[in-house]
Amino acid sequence: MDDYIERLVDLIDPSTLRLRNVTFEEARERILRGSADSVREIDGSYAIVAKEGKRVRMARSLDRPMRYFLAKRREGPALIVADRIDAIYRQLKSEGLERQFHPSYTRMVPAHYVVELQLIGCPDPDPTYTRFFDPERNSLPPDLDAIGKAYIGALADEVGKWLGDVPESEPVGVCFSGGVDSGCVFLAVYHMMLRLGLNPVRLKAFTLDFGDGPDLRQARDFLERLGLGLFLETIEADPASLDVGETLRVLEDYKPLDVECASMGLALCRGIRSRYPEWRHLADGDGGDENMKDYPIEENPELTIRSVVNNLMLYQEGWGVGRIKHSLTYSGGLSRSYVRTYAPARHFDFEGFSPFTRPAVVAVAEGIPFADLSAMSVDRLYSLKGEIARRGIRAHFGVDMPIFAKRRFQHGAIPVESLRKRMTPPDPDYRGQYLAIYS
């Protein structure tokens, strides 16, 4: 064993990372040798691996995936790290090691943890996990005005930092449905541009429409009520263009709702890219539902309102690292499913951003006393998101944001009935189609 030569193949391009308060080398050093608090203080979007001898440590932010695969070689183990499963496969194939590969043998680094491995060969060692983001639950008073001000204030701060990183010569787009989350993001981007002295003529609200989806009417109504209708730009798409096979290849996952959502993301990004070949920066509202615990509990037999309001970051992380339900291959919650947003954007060479994924915003959300405010009523829980957003937007930007009923992205761009005609296979079918890519 002492004669083994361990090897790390890092396929993540450092130029795609967005670090604000540290350099790439400093961030890597914190992940390798620093405390959990020092990793938590890394500000930005990142997925970084660091190695010292046989010890490897990895960490990522919530808004981008990070995967790894431990390959066997006669010389010793090789750890391959990438943001995509197919990149790992191509690397193994280039080294003649593809017979070791199966998608389920890859591992996903869970967001908010430093994952440590020892490259010591066979048998493979178990990774260890150290949490570096641990927000305090129920730390805010049960005052909707105070909560809204804190939540939208944190969101506005993150939007301001993001705008500061975008060159002033480049345009900014918001993926916009007129719902609560994309509405908050659009209004925060617009008003922060004005505060920072930036020209809002650079801004567009892109709405996907397959011809008869309800989002376009909602998006137009939202903006026209606020006198901002000139920012709306419709991206038309043909339902015949929906291709489950393409989505599965890009998404590298098979959960039905995520496949549907990623299909919409691909259509939107394809349309923007076709119209604007040089456009780079897109903001969206992914993560807003998770922060406000705004998913239909009744659709998931594993959930109760008690489990939703009493588990730390349940929708962001799933049931948690080290739990029976934790999948090593795919992590859990938004930590897994953010690929539905990340992968389509990267596929068409966009740089995506959602302020709802930033720790400062998630921390405020976790501080909300959901149990007290909802009185353990599902209907009251669902009503909180719009009310908190409305009050926060008014407190910071002085406007009354229209609030519409919740609707999933894929159900707004195209009517549910039309979508089901195009994309109806059950979960095992999607899984089989995805695995067949490598068979």
N, C-alpha and C positions, 0 to 999 in steps of 0.2 A: 504494500500500500504506500509506503514511503517513496517508492520509485514512480508513483503516478505523476503525470504532468497535467494539472488541471488547466482548463481553458475557458475563457469567457468570450462570447461573440455578441457584441452589443449592436443591434441593427437599428436602434432608435437614433435618428438624426438630431443632434443637439440644436441645430438651427430651427427646428420646429417647436422647440420649447419656448415658453414665455415667462422669464424670471424677472422680477422687478427689483428686489432688494438685495440679491446676491448674484454672483456670477455662477456659471455652470460648475466650475471647479469648486467654488465654495459650497454650493448646494450638495454636490457629490461628497464632499468631505463631511458635511453635517450628517448625511445619511449613513456614511460609513462609520463615523466615530462619535457623532454628537448625541446629545440627549433627545428624548422624545420632544421636549419643548423646543429645542433648536430646530428640529425638522418642522414642527408646527409653524414656526415663524417664517419658513420659506414662503414667499408671496408670489403666486403666479400659477401657471399651468405647466405641469411637468410630469415626466415619467423617467426616473433616473436609477441606474444600477451602478454600484460601486464594489470594487473587489480589492482584497488585501490577502495575499496568499490563497489559502483554500476557503476563506470566508467571503461570502457575497451578501450584500444587502441591497434591497430594492424598495422604492417608494414611489407613489404616484398621487396626483390630485384626482378629484372625483370626475373631472371632465375629459379624461382621456384614458384609453385602455392600456394595459401593460401585461404582456404574456411571457411565459418562459417554458423551456423544454430542456430536460437534462438528458443528453445523449451519451451513449456508451462508446468508448474508443479503446483500442488496445493500450494506447499511451496513458489513458486516464479520462475522466468525465469531461464533457464539454457542455456548458450552459449557454443556451441560445436565448436571447431576450429581444422581443420585438413588440410593436403595437398590434400586429396582425398574425393570425395563425398561418396564413398562406406564405408569409415572409419566412416564418420558421421552417415550413416545409421546403421552400426553395433552397434555403441554406443547407438543410440536411441533404437534399438531392444533389447539390453541388459538391458535397463531400462524400457522396456514395453511401449515406446513412439513412436514406428515405425508408428503408424497410422497417426501421424502428418506429416510424411515425404513425400516429393515429390522432385525429383532432382531440379526442378525449384524454390523450396523454399530455396535452398542453395544460398549463396552469395559468390562472389569472391572479395577478397581485391585487388584493382587495384595497380599495381606497381607504385612506386614513390609517394605514398600518405600515410599519417597516417590516419587511419580510426578510429573514436571514436564512441562508443555506450554507452548508459546509460541502465543498466539492471533494468528497472523499471516496467516490466510486460506489461499488456495489456492496451491500444493498443501499438504495437511495435513502439519504437521511430525511426525516421529517423537517419541514421548515418551522421556524419559530416566528411569532407575530408580536409586535410591540405597537400598541395604539399610540398615535401621536396627536390625534384630534379627539377630544373628549369634552364636548360642550356641556354646560350645566343645564339640566332640565328644570323647567318650571321656575325659572329665576325672575320672570317678569310679573308685574302685578296684573290681575284680571281686569285690565282697563284697555278697551279696544283702541281708544285714541292714542294712548302711550305705546301700545304694541304696534299699531300702524305706523306711527312716527319712527319708531326704532327700526322696524323691518324695511320700510321704503328708504329710510335714511341710509341703512347699510347697503341696500341695493344701489342707491344713487352714488354712493362713494365708489363702489366697484365699477359702475359704468363710467364715472369720471376718470378713474385710473386707466380703464381700457381705452377710452377716447384719447387719453394722453399718449398712448402707445401707437395709435394709428396715425401715419403721416397725414398732415393737413391737406395734401394734394389728392388723397384717395377717398373714394366714396364709402359710405357706410349703409348697410342694409339691415333691416329687421324682418325676420320671418314672422309674418303677422296674420293672425286670424280674427283679431278683435276680441279674443277672450281675455280673461283676467291676466294671465301670465304675459302673453305677448303685448297686451295693452300696457302693463306696467313697464315692460322693457322699452317699448317704443316711446312712451311719454318721458321716461327717465333719460333716454338717449337724446330726445329732442330738447328737453329743458336743460340738460347738462351741457349740450352744445352751446346753447344760448349763454349760459352762465360762464362758460369757458371762453367765450368770444369766438366760437367756431361757427362757420357758415352752415346753416341747416340745409342749404340747397344741395349739399352732399348726401342727404338722407333720403332713403326710400323705404316704404313699407311694402314688402313683397307678399302677395296673397295668391296661393295656389287655387286654381279652379279647373275642374274637369267638365265644366259646362253647366252644371245644375247643383253644385254644392252650396250649402247654406253659409259657409264662411265668407264668401265674397259679399253677400248682402250685409252680413254682420260687420265685416271690416269697414265697408263703406259707411254704414250707419255710425259706427264708433267714431271714425275720423271726422265725418261731416258735422256731428254734434259739437265737436270741439273746434270747428273751423280749420281743420288740418287735412281736408280731403285731397289737396293737391299732392300729398306725399304717397298716396296709394298707387301701386302699380300691380296689375294683375298678370300672373304667369299662367297662361292657358296650357292645358295638357290634354292628351287623348287617352281615354280609359284603355284603349287597345295597347297603349305603350306599357302598361303595367306588366312586369315580367318577374314572377316569383323566383325563377332561377337566377336572374341577375341580382335580385335583392339578397338571396341567400348567399351568393358568392361575396357580395360587398359586406353584408352584415356579419357573416360568420356566426350566426345564431339562428334559432328556429322557433322561439316563442311567438305564437301567432300574432299577438298585439304588437310586438316589436317588429315583426316582419311587415305588418300593415303600415306601421308608422314609418319605418325606413323606406318603404316603397314610395310613400308620399314625399319623404325627404329627397329621394333620388329624383323624382319628377320635378320638384321645386328647384333643386340645385341644377339639374340639367337645363331647365328653362332659363334660369338666370344666366348660366354660363353661355348658353347659345346667344342670348341677347347682348351680354356684356362680357366679352372674352377676357378682359383685364381685371374684372371685379375680384376682390379678395376677402373683404371683411363682412361677416354676417353675424348678427346677434339673434338670439332666440330666447324662448321662455322655458326651455326644458329644465326640470327640477322644481318648478313652482308647485306642481301638484304634490310632489313628495314632501316638500317643506311644510305645506299646509295640511298634510294628511288627507288629501282630497281625491281619494279613489273610492269607487263603489264597493264598500265592504261586503255587501250581499253577493257580489260576483265571485268572491273567493271563500270557499268553505273553510279554509284554514284560519280565517281572520274573524275577530270580534272587535267591537269598539274598544274593549278593554285592552286587547293586545296591541291595537294600533296606537292608543294614547299613552301606554305605559312602557313601551320599549324604545330605547334610545335609537333614533335614526333608523327605524324599522324599514321605511320605504327607501332610504338612501343606501342601506347596507344589507338588507334582508335580515334573516334571523341571527346573523352574526358569525364571526370567525370562530371555529372550534365547536360549533353546534352541529347536531345531527343533520340538519337540513342544509348545512353550508356545502356548496359544490366547489371543489377546488378548481374545476375546469372553468367555471363561469362566475365565481364570486356571487354576489347577491344584490337585490334591489337595483337602485340607479347605478351603483358601482358596476353592475353587469350591463344594464340596459342603456346606459348613455351611448353605447356604440350605435344605437339607432339614429343618433344625431351626428356623432363624430364621424362615422364611416362614410355616409353619403357626402358630407362636406369635404372630407379629405379626398374622396374619390374624384371630385370635380375641382380640387385644388383651391378650396376655400379655407379660410381660417375662421373657425366658429368661436362663439363666446356666449355663455349664459351666466349672468350675474347670480342666478339662483344656486349655482353649484359652488360658489365661493364660501370658504369656511366662515367668514364674518357674517354672511347672510344666513347660512345654515344654523349658526350659533344662536342668532336671534330667534329663528323659528323654533329651535329646541327649547328655548327659554319660555315659550308661550305655554301657559297653564291650560292645555286643551281639555283636560278632564273637568276642571272647574267651569270653564267657559261653555262647554258643551253640555254639562250636567249629565254626561254619558248618553246623550241623545244623538243618534246618527244624523238626523236632519239638522240639528243645531251645529254639529261638527262641520257638515258640508257648507253651511251658510257662513262660517267664519272667514274663509279665504277671501271672498268678495268684499266683505265688510272691512276686514283689516286692510286690504289693498286700497279700497275707496278712501278710507280715512287717512291712510298714509300718503297717498297721492295728493289729496287736498292739502294736507299739512305742509308738504314740501314744495308743491308746484302750484297750489292755488286753483286747481281745476277739479271739476266733478267728473270723474271717470265713469263712463257707462259700464254697467255690469250686466252681462248676459249669462244665461244658463250654461253650465259646463258641457263641453263637447270635446271628444278626442280629436286630434289633428286629422286622422284618417277619416273621421266621420263628418268633418266639416268641408274638406276639399271635394268629396264625392259622397252622394247619399249612401247610407248604409246598405240599402238593397242592391245598388249597383256595385258597391265594393264586394259584397258577398258573392255576387255572380262571378267576379273575377278572381277572388281569393278566398276559397272556402275550405281547403284541406285542414283536417284536424292536426293537432300538434305532432303525433307520430309521423304523419306524412311529410311535414316540413323537416323534421329531423332526418328522416330517410333520404329526402332529396339533398339535404346538405351533406350528409355523410357519403352519399354517392359521388360527390365531387372528387373524393380521394380514394374511391374503390377501384 
